[in-house]
């Protein structure tokens, strides 16, 4: 069995074909989906700017086999995002992702002499 890695994935996209009702809902809920709402979660965290209502991002935590790598984490997150957006009735275009493997990130700590 392969080791599991934890990935942070940002899925980005553009709204496309929004109904008038979906547009009104997004605008009404915009305050709940701004900068302060950005969190990496398994369920995903939606954020967007209301003016202009054009682009969005969703942040995910994905755990999968390390040998499957970032490509699999991106595919999983994009699938989750597409499913969530369709269930909410929001039209969107092509999704693209940025993936960070938290198990391979190097942390540069300041030395005692640089404090």
N, C-alpha and C positions, 0 to 999 in steps of 0.2 A: 504494500500500500504506500502511496506517495504522501509526502508531507503536505499539510494544508498551509496555504498562505492566505493572508488577509489583504484585500485590495480596497482602495478607495477609488471610486469611479465617478467622474463627472460626465453625465450625458447631456449634450447640448442639442438644441433643435430650434426650429422656427414654427410658429403657429401657422396653420394652413387650412383653409376651408372652415373656419370657425362659424358656427351658426350664431345668429344674433343673441340667442339665449346663453350660449356658451361664452360669448364675448362679454355680456352683461355680468355673468357670474364671475368670470376672471377679474373684471374691473372691480366688482363689489368686494372680492376677497383679496385684492392686491396687497393690502396692508399685512395680511397674514403670510405673505409669500415674498417678503423683501429680504434685505441683507441679514436681518436679525434671525430669520428663520432657517438660514443655511446650516444644515447639519448632515453628517454622513450617517445614514441609518440603513438597515436591511430593507425596510419598506420604501425608502426613498423620500427625499425632501425636495419639493418643487419650489423654485424661485423664479421670479420674472419682474420686469419693470412694467407698470401699467401704461406709460406713455413713452414711446409708442408701443402698443401691444404687439410685439413682433417676435422676440426671441425668449427662450426659457432655458433653464438648466435643472437637472435633477441630480441629487447626490446620493450615492449608494455605498454601502459596505458589502462586499462580496467575499465569501470564503470558498475557495475551491483548491483542487490539487495544484501544487506548484508546477508540476510538469505540464499542466494545461496552460499555465501562464496568463499573461495579461490579456491575450486575445480572447480567451474563454471568459475571463472576468468582464470584459467589455461586452461580449455577446449576451451574457446573463443580465447585466445591468440594462442594456438596450432593450432586451425582451421584457424585463420588468417595467421599464419606463413606457414602452409601447402599450403594454397591457393596461397599466394604470391610466394612461391618458385616454385610451379607447373606452374604458369603463366609465370615466368621467364625462365622456362625450366631447372631448376636445380633439379637433383636427390638427394634425402636425405633419411636417415634412420629414426628410431624411434625418436620422439621428447619427451623431458622431460622439466619440468618447475619448476621454483622457484618463489613463489608469496609472495609479501609484501602488507599487507592491510595498506594503508597510513592513514586511519582514526583511526587506533588503535595503531600506532607507538608512543612510548613514547619518548619525547625529553628531554634529560638530560642537563639542562642548568647549566653552572658553577655558583656557588654562588659568590657573591661579594668578599668574603674572599679568594677565590681560583684564582682570576684574577691576 
